[in-house]
């Protein structure tokens, strides 16, 4: 369990064991209220993935069905009677007579083994034939098509009936629905080489059916692209909405938690580091939500879907590609440790840079007044150099990892071209299948590359979430008891008593030792002592900004640890020498957005402390903007506003910590 007064320092994280699943579970708890939107985003992603997987298959259909003629001729001699029976029994309803002992068949139906054996026995001719389906032409063009075929009759082969009524394929006992059109009987076929004897105009007419088919596929492709655009837009918008809502909730929870922590916590943690936790780290986690949380499902769906399709199309070729997968997993495992360490180092170094910049800019007046610019620059150079070294290590890891993944992808493409190209040459694979396989292999490795990049994002998000939850897990040191004391304002008298109080900021270094005193209601007491004697500490303890180690502090004879914190601090007004003003206007700096303090109450408090005189001289009076930390006001004016702020809340106890040091004698 983290300590009460601080959280695990960045430097301690490297040796601690982290549970990523636990961190992800805690992060997803912030997205749980928006689960409906996440489910919608998931289904939109599913639709987008299916469309993306189907688009390359349309290219295959365009090539094999309409661009490249895929019909082949089988010729049997008298000695091939056994083979003839085999082909007729297996492909009878797709095998059409084209002469005595000659048959035409769509080559994509043939089992690769039958294709290979048939070509070796010279039963399957390597030539390709263009099929002509008279029914594909509009009635007005049928006569013109027949005239063209008659003019080139020596190159045209008329196709007869089917050789049988059965069809058994190598993949299933019945032809898949997607290949039902392969059973259509062409009326005529023309050998591809003989198409050179036809004019361009004649070819355009003869291939009108293919051109129409290409137009339909192009239209379907465009429609699917339009749907994909809309689906992806909806998915991105929905997912970013979930991400921003979840991050909004995390910021609110983190900021609210910071407000509950004691000053001891802020004494031990630089403001720049806390700002980094509240901004940069949360933005890093937001990137995980948008790039990983749901998109991870898309990548997995793409891998599974594409892998299944590749195995369905050609399992032998797929197995060659899948042999690379173990190498990819081993590479990812090897780089995982280095990536995690690099991101941890970057986050630590960035927090140090932010802390240094925040501190130096806050103290720029002192730096310039004492000519410490060179010293500040040297100190900043040290943390900046560490940040540079950290980012360079992260760059080196990514610069090695990503090219290795690209190498695997290109190696797989080379395998496809070598093996698949040979299959096309041997007529065991169609050209369209080779083209779609190349598309699918690139799509197959794209999610893997994306997964590697998302893994990088996950590493950054895990490192960031470790720190965010380390901060959220820091238990407030000062909290209300179960039933705190909440007296009505009129019942509070304002008696203060310190009884044998011991206190130290650091163990073994006591600041107050056995301090006891009583201040009766309506009385004024001055605490006098040397610098560092503990006067300001007493003020902080009375407001319970710190808890004492032993003894008691009582208000109206009730231990302040039993008081409700809001009630306690609401009735104590503190005016410090070092005044802090917020970047708002004069009025809001006095009442601090308290709805129960009216504008007239603000003006009355300003009149009492003699601040109204300079406020009335400001261009916008009480609405005058105040720069950061009140930089546009003098030290005396800032102190008067601090007085007015304390009085506006009408406290029962008023504490002044050298509050008149910057005020002129008359005003004092």
N, C-alpha and C positions, 0 to 999 in steps of 0.2 A: 504494500500500500504506500502511495506517495506520502511524503511528510506533510504535516499540517501547514507549514509556513513556506514551502517552496515546491517546485516540481523538478523532475529529473533533468539535469542539465544536458545540453546537447552533447557535450564531450563524453558523457557516460553512456550514450546510446549504443556505441559500437560493441560493447561487451555484453549487452543485454539480449536475451532471447525474445524474439517477437513472434506473435501468432497472427499471421496474415488473415486467416479465416475469422478470427475474433475481431480484428479491426474492421474488416469488410462488413461483418454482421452489425457492428455498432454504427458504421456509416450508413448502411442500408436502413437502419431504424429511422433515420431522418427522412428517407424517401418513402417510408411506409404510408404516411398519410396521403400520398399521391399515387398509390398503387394502381388506381384505375387508369391514370394517365400513362403509367409505365406499361400496363397491359395493352393499351391502345397502341403505344409506340412499338411494342413487341410484334403485334400482328401486322402493323404497317411494315415493319422490317421483314417479316416473313413474306409478305406479298412482294416487296421489292426484291428479295433474294430469289424467289421463284421466277420472277420476270427476268432477272439478270441471268439466271441459269438457262432459261428457255431461249433467249435471244441467239446465242451461237448455234443452237440446234436449227433455228430457222435458216441460218447460213448454209448448214449442211443440206437441208431440203432444197434450197435454191440451187446449189451446185449439183447434187446428185439427181434431182428430179427434173430440173429445167435447163441447166447450163451444159452439163456433161452428159452425153448419151451413155446409158449404163447397161443397155441390153446386149446380150452376147449370144453367139450361135453355138449349139452343140451338134456335132456331126459324128454319127456312129457308123462304123464299118461292120461287115458281117461277123468279124471276130469279137466285136464289142457287144455282143447280144446280152451278156450278163450285166455289163455296165449299163446298157440301155434300160434293162428291166429295173435296175437299182434307181436310176434317175427318174424313171416314170413313176415308180411306186412312191418315191419320196417327194417329187416336185410336180406330179402329174397335172394338177389344176393351174400351175404357173408355167407349164412347158407347152409351147404352141408349135404346131407343125409349120415348117418353112420349106418344105420339099421332102423328098424321100429320105428318110433317116436323118433329117435335119430339123432342128428345133430352135426356137427363140425363147429366151428367158431373161428376166431382169436379174442382172448379175449380183445385186445386193441380197437376193434371196438365198443364193447358194451358200452352203456350209463352206467355210474356208478350207477344210480338209478335202471336200469334194472338188472345190475349185482348183486346189493345188494338184490333186491327183489327176483331175481331168485335163489340166493344161500339160502335165507331164506326159499323158497318154495321147495328147493332141485331139482329145474329144472336145474340150472347150477351146474354141478359137480365141486368140488374143484380141481379135478385132472387135470394135464397138459399133453398135447399130443404133441409128436414130429411129424411135418408134413414131408412127403416124396413127393417130386416133381420129377417124373421120367425125365421130360424134363430138369432138372438142371444137369443131368449127361451126360458126353460125350458118344457117341454111343458105344464105346468100353467097357464101364462099365455097360451098362444097363442090360445085361444078368446076370452079377455077382450080381448086386443089387437085381434083381428079385429072383435069387437063394437064397440069404440070407433071403429075405422076406418069401419065401416058406418054408425054413428050420424052421423058427420061426412063422409059420402061426397062431398058437394059440394066439400070442401076437400082431398080425397085423390086423388092421381094414381097409377094403377097403372103400374108400369114393366115394359117388355117386354124382349126379348132384346137382345144386343149387335148393333151395326150392322156389325161386322166382326171380324176375328181378328188384327189387327196393332196395334202401339202403338209409335210413335217419339216420343221426347221431345226437348226442345231441348238437353239436356245430354249424353245418350248415345244410342246407337242402340238400347238396350234399357232398359227401366224399371229403376231401381235396386231392390235387394232391399227397401229401407226403404219403397218405395211399392207393393209387390205387393198390399197390402190395398186400394189405391185401385181395383183392377180388379173388386172385388166388385160384383155387381149388386144394388142395393136392390130390394125387392119393391114398396115404395110410397115416394112423396115427398110432403111437405107444405110449402107455401110458408111461410116464417118468419112473415109478417104474419098468416097464417091461424091460427097457433097460439094467438092470443088467443081463439079460439072454443072452445078446449078448457079443461076445468076443471084445477085444479092437480093433483088426484088423477089425472086421465087423462094429463096430461103426465108425471107421475112414473112412470106405468106405461109410457107410450110411450118415454120416454127412459131406461128402466131399463138398457138396454144401454150407453148413454153413462155413466150413473152407475157401473155396474160397471167400465167401462173406466177411469174416473177413480179409482176405489178401487184398481184394480190399479197404476195409475201412482203413486198416493200411497204404496202399499206398497213399490213398487220404489224410489221416492225415499227412503223411510225406510231401507230396507236399504242403499242406496248411501251414505247419510249415516253409518250405523253402521260400514260398512266403511271409509269415509273417516276416521272418528275413529280407528279402530284403526291404520290405515296411517299417519296423521299422528303418532299417539303413538309408534309404532315408529320413524318417521323422526326425530322430534325427539330421542327418547332415544338412538338410535344415533349421531346426529350430535353431540350434546352429549358423549357418551362419547368419541368420536374427538377432539373439541376439547379436552376436559379432559386426556386422555392426552397429546396433543401439547403442550399448554401445560405440563403437568407435566415433560415431557422438556426443553422449552426452559428452564424455571426451573432444573432440575438442571444443565443444561449451562452456563447463564449464571452460576449461583452457583459452580459448580466452576471456571469460567474466571476469575471474580473472585479466587478464592483463589490462583490461580497468578500474579497480577500483582504487581509489586514495589510497595514503598511509594512510589516516585517517582510511580507512576500515581495513587495515592490522595492524594498531596500536591497533585496538579493537578486533581482532580475532586471536587466537593462530594459528601458522603454522600447528601444529599437527592436529588441528580440520579441517583445510582446506584440509590437506592431506587425512584425513579420508573421507571427502566428495568426493574427487576426485578418491579414490581407493575403500575402503571398501563399501561405500554406493552404488557406481555404480555397484560393483560386486554383491551386494545384489539385486539390480534391475535386473541385468542380469539373476540371478537365477529365478526371477519371469517370465521373458520372456521365458526361456527354460522349466521351470517346470509348469508354470501356464497358460501363454497366450494362447497357442493352446492346450496343454494337457487337459485343463479344458473342452474343447469341447469333447475330448475323454471320459473323466469321465462321462460327462452328457449323451453322446451317449450310453455308457455302461449301465448306470442306466436306461435310457428309454428303450433300446433294451432288456435288461435282464428282466426288470419289465414287459414289454409287453409279452415276451415269457412265463414267469412264470404264468401270468394271463391266457394266452391262454391254457397252459397245465393243470392248476388246479387253478381256481380263488378262491376257498375256502381256499386252503392252502396259496395262495398269500396274501389274505386279513389278515390272521393271522400274516404274516411277516410284512405287511405294517402298522399294528397297532403299531409297534415299531418306525416307522418313526417320529411321533411327539415327542417321547422321545429324539430321536437323535437331532432334530431341537432345542428343548428346551435346551439340554446340550450344543450344539454349541453356542447358544445365551448367555448362562450363562458364558461360558468361553471366549467369544469374548472380553469383556472389559478387563479382566485380562491379556489376551494375548497381547492386544495392549499396555497396560501400561508397561508390562514386557519388550517388545521389545523397547519401547521408552527409558526406563531406561538403557537397555543394550547399545543402541547406544550412549546415553549421556555419560555413564561411559567409553565406549571404546574411544570416542573422547578425554575425559580427560586424559586417559592413554597415548594415542598417543601424545597429546600435551606435557605432562610431560616428556616422553621419548625424544621427539624431542628437547625440550628446554635443558634438562640436558646433552644430548650427544653433542649438539652444544656448550655448555659451559663447557665441561669436563676439559679443561685446567684450568679454574678458580676454578672449584670444587676441583680439585686435588691440585692446588697451595695453596688454603686457607683451605685445609683439611675439606671440607664440605661434604665428602662422607656420613657420618652418617645422616646429616640433609637432604641431597637429598634422601637418602634411606627411611627416615621417611615420607617425603612428598609423595614419590612414593607409599609407603605402604598404605597411606590413600586412594589415588585414585584407587589403585589396589584392596583394600578391598571393595570399593564401586562397582567396576566392578565384583568382586567375588560374592557379595551379589545380584547384578542384574542378573547375569547368574544363580545363584542358584534359584532365584524366577522364572525365565523363565523355568528352569529345573523342578521345582515343578509343575508348571501349566501343562507342557507337560506330566509329570509323572502321573498326575491324569487324564488328558483328554484322552490320548491314551488307557490306560487300560479300561476306561469306554466304549470306542468305541468297544474294543475287547470283553468286556462283552456282549454288545448288539449282536455282531456277533455270539458268542458262544450260547447265549440264543436262537437266531433264528435257529441255527443248531439243538439244542435240541428239539425245537418245530417241526422241520421237521422230525427228527428221531421218535419222539413220534406219531405225527399225521400221517405222511406219512407212517411210518412202519405199523401202524394199517390199513391204506388203502391197503397196499400190502397184509397183512394177510387176509383181507376181499376180496381180488381179485378186489378191486376198482381202484387199481393203479398198474402199472407194476413195476418190480424191476428196469428196466432201467430208468423209469421216476423218481423214488426215487433217484437213483444215480445222474442223471443229475440235479435234483432239488438241491441236496446237493452241487454240483459243482457250479450251478448258484447262490445259496445263498452266497457262499464264494466270487464269482465274484461280486455279487451285493454289498457286504459290502466292497470289496476292493477299488472301487472308492470312497466310503464314507470315508474310512480311508485315502485314498489318498487326498480326498478333505480337510479333517481335517489338514493333513500335509501341503497341498498347502495353506490352510488358514493361517497356521503359517508363511509360506514363504511370503504370501501376507501382513501379519502384519509387518514383517521385511521390506518388500519392500515399503510399505506405509510410515513407519517411516523414511526410507532412502530417499524416493522421496520427502517427506515433506521438508527435509533439503536441498536436491539438488535444488529443485525449489525455496526454500527460498533464496538460494544463487544466482540462476539465476535471480530471481526477484529483487535482490538488484540493484537499479539504479546507474550507475556510477555518481559520483559527478562532475567529470571533463569531459566534452564532448566538441566537436567542435560546434561552432555556425553554423547556416544554410549555410552561404557562408563565410568560413574562409579565412583569409588573408594568401596568399601563394606567397610571393615575390620570384623572382629568386635569386639564391645564390649571384650573383654579385651585386644585388641591396640592400643587407643587409649590413648596416654600423656597427651595434653593439652598438648603443646608448642605455643606460639603465637609467630609471628614476623610482624612488619610490615616489609616491605623496600621502601624508597623509594616509599611510597604517596602518590599524589596523588588528591584527590577534591573535587568541587564539586557542590552541588545544582543550581545554575544556572550556565550557561556564562559564564566570565569572572569568577566569584566563588568562588575556591578556599577550601575550609574546611580541608583538610589539604594540606600541601606538604612532600613529601620526608620523610615520617614513617617512622622505622625503630626497632624495638625487638624484644627477644626475651624471652619468659616461659617459663622451664623448667617441666617437669611438677612439681607439688607446691609451687610457689612462689607467693607473694602479691605482687602489684604494685599500687601506688596511682597513679592518674593524677590529677595536680593541675594546675589551670589556671583561667583566668578564664572567666566565663560566655560561652558562644559559642565557646570555643576548640576544640571538636570532641570533647569527652570522650564524649558520648552518640553522636556520629557513629561513633566507633571501635567502640562496642558494636554498632551496627546493621551496620557493615561486617563485623565478625567473624562475625555470624550470616548474612551474605550477604543482608541485606534490601535492600541497594544493591550495585551493582558499581562498582569503582573505575575511574578514568580511566587510570591507569598504575601500575606497580609490582606488588607481589605481597603477598598475605596467605596465610600457610602455617600449617597445623596438622599437626604431626608431619611436617614437611618436605614436605608435599603442598599445592599451591595449592588453596585452597578452591573455586575454580572447577572443579576436577576431582573434588571430593567429591560424593557423592550428597546432595542437599539434605536429605532426610529424616534420613539418618544424621548429617549435620553438625549440624542443629538439634536433633536428639534428644539430642546429647551436650553441648549448651551450655545452661546454666541461667542465666536472666536475671531479676534482681529490680530492678524500676524504682521510682522514687519515685512516679510516677503509676500507681497500680495499677488494672487493669481487671478487674472481676468480672462473670461472666455471670449471667443471671436463672435460676438453678437452685438447688441446695442447696450446703451447705458442702463435702460430700464430693466432688461432681462438679466444684466449682471448684478443688479441689486436684489431682485426677487427670485432669481434662479428658476424661472418658469413655475414658481409656486402659484397655483390657481387661487389660493385663499388670500393672496396679497394683492390688493387692488392698486391701480395706478396712483390713487390719492395716498395710499399707504407708502408707496415708493417715494413720492414727492415729500411727504411728511418726514420720512427718515432722512432724506437728503437735506432738508431744512435744518433738522436738529443738529447734524454734524457739520453744517456750514458748507455743504457740497453744492447746494443749489446755485450759488453765485457763479461758479465756473461752468456748471451744466447749462445755465440759461444763456451763456455766451457762445455755446457750441452751435454750429449751423442748424442741426436738427434736434438740438436740445436732448431730451431723454431718448430720442430715437437715433442719436448719433452712433454710427458704427464704431465698434472697438476693434482695433487690430489685434493680431495674435499676441497674447500676454499683455495687452494694453500698451503696446509699444508707442502709440501716438499720444499717450498721456504722461504727465510728469509723475515722479515717484510719490509726491504729496497728493496729487489728484487720485492716483490709484488707491492710496491708503484711505482717503476720505470715502471712496466708494466701498471699500472694505468695511469701514465703520457703518455706513448706511445699510449695507447688506446685513450686518449683524443685528442692527436695531430693527430692521424691517420684519424680522422673524420674531420680535418681541420675546427674547429668551429670558428665562428665570435666572440664569447665571451668565455673566458677561466676563470674558477673559481677554486681556490685552497683553500681547507679547511684544513689548517695545513698539507698540502700534503708533506712537506719535513721533517716532524718530525722524520722519521725513516731512513733518507738518510744521508750518511756521508757528512762532510763539503765540501770536494772537489767536489763531484757530485752535491751538492746543489748549 
